[in-house]
Amino acid sequence: MRIVLHPEAEREFTAAALYYERQRPGLGADFLAEFDAAVIDLRQHPHRWRVIAQDVRRGLLRRFPYALYYWEKIPGEELEILSISHTKRHPQYWISRHQKS
């Protein structure tokens, strides 16, 4: 299963990793490792996490207060991560990113 990031999700990921790295050297790398583990889990078990809106699912990072919002863009082939958002942020600001072709 291929996993792609929405351009805004990519920016969110970079901003979060840089924030953590500024807080403590090495913490940004820890955030990256946690994200990578979540992506591996997504690839292996794309339907494990709960549907929260239409066909969008939400998975939580274990160590960091971030959620991945994703959907199966091409069933059985491709998942798109729409958002990598802090759990204290407005929960559905990313919804406009979810537009089916």
C-alpha positions in Angstrom: 0.0 0.0 0.0 1.4 3.4 -1.0 1.1 6.3 1.4 1.2 9.9 0.3 1.0 13.1 2.3 -1.2 16.0 1.3 1.1 19.0 0.8 -0.4 20.7 3.9 0.2 17.6 6.0 3.8 17.6 4.8 4.1 21.2 6.0 2.5 20.3 9.4 4.9 17.4 9.8 7.9 19.5 9.1 6.8 22.3 11.5 6.1 19.8 14.3 9.5 18.0 13.8 11.3 21.4 13.8 9.4 22.5 16.9 10.4 19.4 18.9 14.0 19.7 17.7 14.1 23.3 19.0 12.7 22.2 22.3 15.4 19.5 22.8 18.0 18.3 20.3 17.1 14.8 19.2 13.4 15.2 20.1 12.6 16.0 16.4 14.2 12.7 15.4 12.1 11.0 18.1 9.0 12.6 16.5 10.1 11.3 13.1 10.6 7.8 14.4 7.1 7.8 16.0 5.6 9.1 12.7 7.4 6.4 10.8 6.1 3.7 13.2 2.6 5.0 12.6 3.0 4.9 8.8 4.3 1.3 9.0 1.2 0.4 11.1 -1.0 2.2 8.6 0.5 0.3 5.7 0.0 -3.0 7.4 -3.4 -2.4 8.9 -5.1 0.5 7.0 -8.5 -0.1 8.6 -7.3 -0.5 12.2 -8.1 3.1 13.2 -11.6 4.4 13.7 -13.6 6.3 11.0 -14.3 9.8 12.2 -15.8 11.5 9.2 -17.1 10.0 6.0 -14.3 7.6 5.0 -11.6 9.5 6.9 -9.8 7.7 9.8 -7.8 9.0 12.7 -4.8 7.4 14.2 -2.9 8.7 17.2 0.8 8.8 17.8 1.7 7.1 21.0 4.3 9.4 22.5 3.4 12.8 21.0 0.0 14.6 21.1 -0.6 14.3 17.3 -3.2 12.6 15.2 -3.0 11.4 11.6 -6.1 11.9 9.5 -6.1 9.8 6.4 -8.3 8.1 3.8 -8.1 5.3 1.3 -7.7 7.5 -1.9 -7.3 4.4 -4.2 -8.9 1.4 -2.5 -6.3 -1.3 -1.8 -3.5 0.8 -3.4 -3.1 4.3 -1.9 -3.7 6.0 1.4 -3.5 9.8 1.7 -2.6 11.5 5.0 -4.6 14.6 5.0 -3.3 16.1 8.2 -0.8 15.6 11.0 -2.4 17.7 13.6 -1.9 18.5 17.3 -4.7 16.9 19.3 -5.5 20.3 21.0 -6.1 22.1 17.6 -9.5 22.6 16.2 -10.4 19.0 15.2 -11.7 19.4 11.7 -9.8 22.3 10.2 -8.4 19.9 7.6 -11.8 18.7 6.3 -11.5 20.8 3.1 -8.5 18.8 2.1 -10.6 15.7 1.7 -12.0 16.0 -1.8 -12.6 13.0 -3.9 -11.9 13.2 -7.6 
